[in-house]
Structure formats: C-alpha cells, structure tokens
Amino acid sequence: MGGFTSIVPMALSAMQTGQKIQANQASAQSRIDLLDANRKADLADIEARQKQQDADREEALRRRQATLRARQGAAGLMAGGAGSASAVLAGYEKSAREEQAADAREALRKRNQINANASWREKSLLRGVQDDTTARLSAWFARRDGLGG
C-alpha cells in the first residue's frame, strides 16, 4: 500500500531530513571553526614562548659577556688573558645558538604535532558528517521505498 499516498508527507519528510542534515553540517562546521581557533591559539602561544625564550637567552648572554668583560678589566689582564676571554665569550655565544636551535626544533615539533592533531580532528568530524548524511538519506529512501511498495 502506498505509504506516501500524496506528495505532502513525502515532501515534509524530505524537508525534515534535509533540515537535520543541514543542522548536523552546521554543528560540525562550528566545531571545526573552534578547533581551528584553538590550533591558532596554541601556535601563537608556542611562538610567544619561543620569542620570550630567545629574549631571555639574549639577555643572559649579554649579562655573561658584561660580567666577563668587567672581570677582565678589573683584573687588568694582559693580551693573553684577553684572548682566553674572547674564547669564553665565543663559547657563550655558541652555547646560546645551540640552545636556540634546540628550542626552535622543539617548537617546530610541537607546531607539527598541533597541526597534525587538528587536521585529524577536522577529517574525523567531516567523515562523521558524511556518515550521518548518508545514514539519514538511506533511512529516508528506505522509509519511502518500504512504505511505497
């Protein structure tokens, strides 16, 4: 017996299914936007921390250099002592560069991890929306075909 005896119930059912699909897609897009905002905030936090660490490292290097130069001047070291002081200063600079490079590698690793996690979450949400849409449409056609035959 024809379950959809007129076009009105079928149109109403199709419209309701479409509205549910659209609401689910809008909800998923909202969650994706939130994930993106969180990802951007996390990346900005990493960037800010890295800049602060660089500034702190630079200030510490300046203090070390100033202290060493002050000690050198106070002790009245000869030219040979100045050479060893230069070596110490170069060591401080090298150490600071190595620290900065290690911090940069760690920040890059964190940024890559944040981006990968956000990408996975977004794809997961989109797959869920697709699955929901397919399920709703399949159910609608099953109702239509089951009631229409």
C-alpha positions as CSV (number, residue, x, y, z in Angstrom):
1,M,0.0,0.0,0.0
2,G,1.4,3.4,-0.8
3,G,2.7,4.9,2.4
4,F,3.4,8.2,0.7
5,T,-0.2,8.5,-0.7
6,S,0.3,12.1,-1.6
7,I,3.3,14.3,-2.2
8,V,2.8,16.3,1.0
9,P,4.0,13.7,3.5
10,M,6.9,12.8,1.2
11,A,7.9,16.4,0.8
12,L,7.6,17.0,4.6
13,S,9.7,14.0,5.3
14,A,12.4,15.1,2.8
15,M,12.4,18.6,4.2
16,Q,12.8,17.4,7.8
17,T,15.6,15.0,6.7
18,G,17.3,17.9,4.8
19,Q,17.0,20.2,7.9
20,K,18.5,17.5,10.1
21,I,21.4,17.1,7.7
22,Q,21.9,20.8,7.4
23,A,21.9,21.3,11.2
24,N,24.4,18.5,11.6
25,Q,26.7,20.0,9.0
26,A,26.4,23.5,10.6
27,S,27.2,21.9,14.0
28,A,30.3,20.2,12.6
29,Q,31.4,23.4,10.9
30,S,31.1,25.2,14.2
31,R,33.2,22.5,15.9
32,I,35.8,22.7,13.1
33,D,36.0,26.5,13.5
34,L,36.5,26.1,17.2
35,L,39.3,23.5,16.6
36,D,40.9,25.9,14.2
37,A,40.7,28.8,16.7
38,N,42.3,26.5,19.4
39,R,45.0,25.4,17.0
40,K,45.8,29.0,16.1
41,A,45.9,30.0,19.8
42,D,48.2,27.1,20.6
43,L,50.6,28.0,17.7
44,A,50.6,31.7,18.9
45,D,51.4,30.5,22.4
46,I,54.4,28.5,21.1
47,E,55.5,31.5,19.1
48,A,55.3,33.8,22.1
49,R,57.1,31.4,24.4
50,Q,59.8,31.0,21.8
51,K,60.3,34.7,21.4
52,Q,60.4,35.1,25.2
53,Q,63.0,32.4,25.5
54,D,65.1,34.0,22.7
55,A,64.9,37.4,24.5
56,D,65.8,35.8,27.9
57,R,68.7,33.9,26.3
58,E,70.0,37.0,24.6
59,E,69.8,39.0,27.9
60,A,71.6,36.2,29.8
61,L,74.3,36.2,27.1
62,R,74.7,40.0,27.4
63,R,75.0,39.7,31.2
64,R,77.6,36.9,30.9
65,Q,79.6,38.9,28.4
66,A,79.4,42.1,30.5
67,T,80.4,40.2,33.7
68,L,83.3,38.6,31.9
69,R,84.5,41.9,30.4
70,A,84.2,43.6,33.8
71,R,86.2,40.9,35.5
72,Q,88.8,41.1,32.7
73,G,89.1,44.9,33.1
74,A,89.2,44.7,36.9
75,A,91.9,42.1,36.9
76,G,93.9,44.1,34.4
77,L,94.6,41.0,32.3
78,M,97.2,41.1,29.6
79,A,96.7,40.4,25.9
80,G,96.9,36.7,26.5
81,G,94.1,36.9,29.0
82,A,92.1,38.9,26.6
83,G,92.4,36.0,24.1
84,S,91.1,33.5,26.5
85,A,88.3,35.9,27.5
86,S,87.4,36.1,23.8
87,A,87.3,32.3,23.7
88,V,85.0,32.2,26.7
89,L,82.7,34.8,25.0
90,A,82.7,32.8,21.8
91,G,81.8,29.7,23.9
92,Y,78.9,31.6,25.5
93,E,77.6,32.6,22.1
94,K,77.9,29.1,20.7
95,S,76.1,27.7,23.7
96,A,73.3,30.3,23.2
97,R,73.0,29.5,19.5
98,E,72.8,25.7,20.2
99,E,70.1,26.3,22.9
100,Q,68.2,28.5,20.4
101,A,68.4,25.8,17.7
102,A,67.3,23.1,20.1
103,D,64.3,25.3,21.2
104,A,63.5,26.0,17.6
105,R,63.5,22.3,16.8
106,E,61.2,21.6,19.8
107,A,58.8,24.4,18.8
108,L,58.7,23.0,15.2
109,R,57.9,19.6,16.6
110,K,55.1,21.0,18.7
111,R,53.7,23.0,15.9
112,N,53.7,20.0,13.6
113,Q,52.0,17.9,16.2
114,I,49.3,20.6,16.8
115,N,48.7,20.9,13.1
116,A,48.5,17.1,12.6
117,N,46.1,16.7,15.5
118,A,43.9,19.5,14.3
119,S,43.9,18.0,10.8
120,W,43.0,14.6,12.1
121,R,40.1,16.0,14.2
122,E,38.8,18.0,11.3
123,K,38.8,15.0,9.0
124,S,37.2,12.9,11.7
125,L,34.4,15.5,12.1
126,L,33.9,15.7,8.3
127,R,33.8,11.9,8.0
128,G,31.2,11.8,10.8
129,V,29.1,14.4,8.9
130,Q,29.3,12.4,5.7
131,D,28.4,9.2,7.5
132,D,25.4,10.9,9.2
133,T,24.2,12.4,5.9
134,T,24.5,9.0,4.2
135,A,22.7,7.3,7.0
136,R,19.9,9.9,7.1
137,L,19.4,9.7,3.3
138,S,19.5,5.9,3.3
139,A,16.9,5.8,6.0
140,W,14.7,8.3,4.2
141,F,14.8,6.3,1.0
142,A,14.2,3.0,2.9
143,R,11.1,4.5,4.5
144,R,10.0,5.8,1.2
145,D,10.6,2.6,-0.6
146,G,9.4,0.4,2.2
147,L,6.2,2.3,2.5
148,G,5.7,2.8,-1.2
149,G,5.9,-0.8,-2.3
